[in-house]
Every structure is written in C-alpha cells, then in structure tokens.
Amino acid sequence: VLNCRFGQVPRPAQTEPAKGMVSADYMADFKANAARSTARASRPYSVATVSIREWDGRNRYRAQWRVYGNSIDGDSVCENFAARSLERRECRKAAQVSFKEECRDWTKRAARNRDEESKNAEQRYCEVAATFSP
C-alpha cells in the first residue's frame, strides 16, 4: 500500500535469513562464559564481607566476594553492589588497592610468624592482587 513517487518500491532480490544482533564470535564467547559460570557456581564457596577504604577518599565500602578454597574470585568482588553501577566500579577500584595493601601486610606477617594461616592469607591476597583488575 506504499506508493513511491519514483515508481514501485524496490523488492529485495533474495530474502536473507534472519541474523542475530551480535557476531558469531561474541555469541560463542558469551556461551563459553555462561557455561563457565555455572561450573563455578556448583563449587562450594564462602562469602567474605570486608570494610575497605575508598581508593581516593576517607569513606568506606562494605565489599563482598566469594572465596573458593583459598582463592578470591575476582569476578565476584563487590558483588553486593548492582552490576555496572558507579558504586560497584568505585568499590572494585578500592578493592584493588586493598588487595595490594593486604598482600604487603600478610607477606610481612607470614615472614614474622611462619605459621600456615599467615602463609594462606599471603597467598590468597597476593594472588588476587596480581590478577585482579577492576
């Protein structure tokens, strides 16, 4: 029912099959991450709740993250804040600074005390300090 002033409305020569809104590479990566998340969720973990100082101020954040065995899950840092929120982004920046400070403190403490608990804490915080990115 559409009339074009230049004549007939051009029709496509061949109808293309519908394509997704994202590339095949992106979709494959998304599905791989979704499968990895379900595998991670099935492992037992504990939730650590820590008060950390703001990275550039004097306020504090109440941050939560999952701990699997003796490893902090970097993806879950500040999971108590809404995804993609400003608070979560700022909390994760503060957590990065906190992890580096904790690594330094626990390294000194482990050298002084030489007990298993201090070594585990040193390993936990130094590992996440080296790999975590907000």
Secondary structure, DSSP 4 states (H G I P E B T S, - for coil): ---BTTBSPP--SSPPPP--SS-HHHHHHHHHHHHHHHHHHTS--EEEEEEEE-TTSS-EEEEEEEEETTEE-GGGTTTTSPTT-HHHHHHHHHHHHHHHHHHHHHHHHHHHH--HHHHHHHHHHHHHHHH---
